[in-house]
């Protein structure tokens, strides 16, 4: 039993190393870029911001506010082929805002009728849950942006202070 717990501790330490080493290397890279130039120091915060926005927008675009499904006919026009090689969509249905719309294989509307299972309170709750999820995702995915931006602001402040001291020395000598 003791050997298993010791192995678990070593496994946890190895897993943490694989997780923390890239993070530490990114922070070291940000410090090095900020020391090199303030403009170069904006690369990682900008990339981090773009990636976080990409994650949030992709989550928003792929989150479904409605139900749907399709009926697929195996074999399609070539029924002699093996199963799964050729598929033809016969019908597709979609439920939005309490209305079920049925489409044929070419995308033409066949039928529309009120959804008997539609619950406006559930739809509202799903929308609120989606918005909360998007806000939390935006906040969590921007943690690296805040860290990289904080490092950049620290080095910008140091550089501004050093520039002010140089200017004061020149004025004192002049």
N, C-alpha and C positions, 0 to 999 in steps of 0.2 A: 504494500500500500504506500509506503514511504517513497519507494522508487518511482511510482507513478506520479506522486505529487512533485517530486524533484524534476522529473521529465516535463511535467506541465509547466513548472516555473521556467525551465530553460526554453521550452517552446514559446512561452509568452514573451520572454526577453528577446528571442530571435525575431518573433513577429513584430515587436515594438521597434527593433532595430531596422527592420525592413520598412516600417512606416515612418520612423523619425529621421532616418538618414537622408532621404530625398527632401524632406521639409527643411532640414538644417542646411543642406546644400543650396536650396533655393534662397534661403535667407542670406547665406554667405554670398551668393551671386548678386543679390540685390544690394548688399553693402558694397561689394566691389564695383558694381555699376554706378552707385551713387558717389563713390569716391572718385571715379573716373570723370564723370560729368553728370550734371543735374538732368540734362535731357535724356541721357542713357538710363538714368534711374527711374524714368517714367515708363520704361518698356514693360517691366513685369506687372506693375499695377494696371496698366492698360490691357495687357493680355488677360490678366485675372478678371478684370471687369467684363471684358468681352466674353470670356468663357462662362462667367456666371449668368450674364444676360442670355447667352445661347442656351444654357440649361433651363432657365426660367421660361423663355419663349418656346422651347421645344416641349416642355412639360405642359404649357398652356395650349399649344396647338394639338397635342396628342391626347389631351384629356377629353373624354367624351361626355357631353352633356345629355346625350340621348342614347337610346338603345337601337339596335338594328341587327339584321341577320340576312342570310341568303340561302337559297335552295340551289344546290349545285347538282347537275346531272352528270354522272360519270360516263365517260366514253364519248359523249357529245355526238357529233355527226358521224364519227368513225367508230362505231360500236365494236368493231373487230379488234381494236387495239387493247393492249393490256391495261388493267385498271390503273388510273392515276396518270396516264400519259397524256390524255386529252380531256379537258374539262370544259363544260359549257355552263355558264350561269343562266338558269332559267328564270328565277325571280330573286329580287332583293327587296327587303323592306326596311323602313327607317321610321323611328318614332321621334318626333320633335314637337314640343309644345302641346302635347295632348292629341296630336294627329298622326295616324299611321299612314305612310305613303308606300305603296307597293310599285316597284319598277320591274320591267321585263329585262331580258338579257342585254338589250341595247340601250337601256337607260330611259325608256319611255315610261311615263306614269300610267299604270294600269288601274289603280284604285286608291281612293283616299277615304278614311273613315276615322271617327273619334276613337282614341285609345281607351279601352275599357279599364286598363290598369293604371292610367295616369293619375298621379297624386301631386297636386301643385305644391303642397307643403314639403313633400319629399324632394321635388325638383328644386325648390328654394334652398332646402338644407344642403343638397348636393352642390349647388352653386356657391353657397357660403363656405362649405368645406373646401372646395377647389380654390377659392380666393385666399383662404387662410393658408392652404398648402403652398400656394404661389408666393405669398409674402414670407413665410418661414423659409422656403427654398431660396428666395432672394437674399434674405438676411444671412443664412448659413453659408451660401456660396460666395458671399462677399467678404467673409472673414479674411481670406488671404489678401484681398484687395486692401482692406483696412491695415493689415500688418505691413504690406509692402509700401503703402502710402505713408504710414507712420515712420518707417525707416527713411523714406525719401524726405519727409518733412524735417526729420531730425538732422539729416545731413544738409538740407537747404538752410536751416536755421544756423547751423555751425558755419557754413560758408558765408552767409550774410554777416554773421558776427565777425568773422575773420576779415571780410572786406571792409566793414566799418572800422575795425582796429587799424587796418592798413591806411585807410583814408585819414584817420585821426593822427597817425604818426607823420604822414606827409604834411598835414596842415600844421602840426607842431613844429616840424623842421623848417617849414617855409615861412 
